Amino acid sequence: MEQGPTGVQVAQGKLVCAICLNLLKDPVTIPCEHSYCRTCIQDLWNRDQRGIYSCPRCKKEFISTPVVEKKESPAFEKHKVVDPSRNLQENNCSCQHEMKKIFCRTDQQCICYLCLSGQHKDHETVPITTERTEKQRKLRESQQQLKQRIKEQDKEICISVNVLGRKKKTLNLHFPVPLFYEGQKPKD
């Protein structure tokens, strides 16, 4: 595990809390610019009976409980913090074991940058974020079209119900005697 900027350890390209040694969860930065999981640093300070609050990395002491900020430290500038995936392996390419960051429109699948120069060399490809944005736009358009069709069909149903109501009134005026089906006897 190598030391990254601002005291955050970097393990296989991931940002790790120096207290729990896990990926940073709800990361916060304390005044000395070191970053930790919010609960880890708060739990550590709550356990200190002396009332002295210090940074576990640089040992800088604070007289009162420092304000922890949810600000982007330099350690996060080049990293996009995302919600954890249930299965990290599904984000990696099965061929190259690299992160899938490209969408092959020709094959309709996510690929890594190494596959781009191999079997997908002459295919139409875009960054995954571009494809996601495009698919979300198309989905919104489809939803709007469906809502419009539902509105139109509701209107047609209302018109049909009104027409049937008027026809029923007309029939009742022309045929005041109830109609009988074959095999039924009229009631007295």
N, C-alpha and C positions, 0 to 999 in steps of 0.2 A: 504494500500500500504506500503510495508516494504522497508527499505533502503538497497540497495545492495552494492557491492564493488565499489569503486571509485565514489561514489555519484550518481550512476545510480539507479533509483528506480525500484523495481521489482514488477510488478502487475500480479498476477496469473501466475508466471513463465515467463513473457515477460519483455524485456528490454524497459524502458520508458525514454523519454527525460524529464528532470526536468523543461524545459521551456514550451513546448507545451503540455506535459503530454500525448503524443501519443507514439506509438512504434517508436523506433529510425529509422529514414529514412536518408540514406547516413550518417551513424555515423562517427563522428570525435572526436579525443581526443585532448584537449588543454594541454599546458605545465604542468599544475598542476595535470594531469592525469584524469580529469573528462571528461565524454563523453556526447555529445549532437548531435542533428541533425545539419548538416552543415549549412543549411539555418537559423535555429533558432539562433544559436550563432552568425552568421555573421550579421543577422538582428538586434539583440540586441546591438551588438557593433556599428553598423552603426547609430543607433538612439542616442547613447551617445554623446551629444554635447560637453562635457568637454574634450574629447580626452583621457579619462582614460578607459582602458579596464580591466574588472575584471571578475572573475569566479562567476556566480550566486550562486554556492554552497558554496565555501570556502571563497569567497570575495578576493582572492589573486589578486593583481593588477599588470598589465603589462604596461610598459611605452609606447611601440608601439604595434600595432596590432600583437598579437601572431600568429605564424604559427600553423594552425590547421592541424593535421596529420590524415591520414586515416590508423591509425595503430590499431592493435588489443589491446585493453586495457584488463586488467585482467578480467573485467566484461564479455568479449566476449570469454575468453579462453575455457569455457565449453559449449558455445552455438554456434551452427552453424547458421550464418546469411543467411537467404534465402529470395527470393523474396516473397512479400506478396501474399497470396492466395486470390482469389476472394471470396471464400466461405470457411471459416475456418471449418465449420461444416462437410464438405465432407472429411476432414482429420481425423475426430474423429469417433470412432467406435459407431455405433447406439445402440449396446447392453450395453457397459460399459462406454461410453462417454470418453474414453481415446484415445490418439493419436495412429493412425495406423502406426506401425513401422515394422510389420512383414508381409510377403507374404506367404499365404497358397497355395502351389503348388497343393495340392490335390483338393481344391475347387476353385483354380484360383481367389483368392480375397485377399485384404489387411485386416489384422486384428490387434487388439491391443494385448499387452502382456497378458492381463487377459483372452482373448478368447483362447489363446494358451494353457492354463491349463484347459480349459473347453471343448467346443464342437470340438475343433481342436487338442485335446490332442495327438492323435496318427497319425496325418497328417504330411506330409513332408512340413516343413516350413523353410524359410530363411529370413534374413533381407531384407527389401524392396530395399535397395541400391544394394544388391547382385543380386536380381532378375532383377532390372532395367538394371544393367550392362550386365547381361546375355542376356536379351531381345534386348538390343542395339547391342550387338555382333551378334546375330542371324539376326537382321534386316540388318546390314551391309553386312553380308554374302549373304542374299537374294537379296539385291540390286546389289551386284557384279555378282551373278548368272544371274539376269535379264539383266544386262548390257551386259554380255557375250552372252546370247541368242539373244538379239537384234542385236548385232554385227554379229553373225552367220547368222541370218535371213536377215540382210541387204546384207551380202555377197552372200547369195543364190539368193536374188532378183536381184542383179547386174549380176550374172551369167545367170539367166533366161532371163533377158532383153537382154543380149549379144547374147544368143542362139536364141531368137526370132528374133532379128535383122538380124542375119545371115540367118535364115530360110526364112525371108521375102525377102532378096536379092536373095536367091536361087529360091524362087517361082516366083519372078519377071523375072528371067532369063528364066525359063521354061514356063511361061504363060504370055507373054507380052501383050496379049489381056485382057482387064478387064473382070472379071467374072460377070455374071448377075444373079440376083435373079429372081425367078419365078414371072412373071407379069411385069417385067421391060423390057423396050425396049432399044436396044442399041442406043447410040447417034451417029449421023453422024459426 
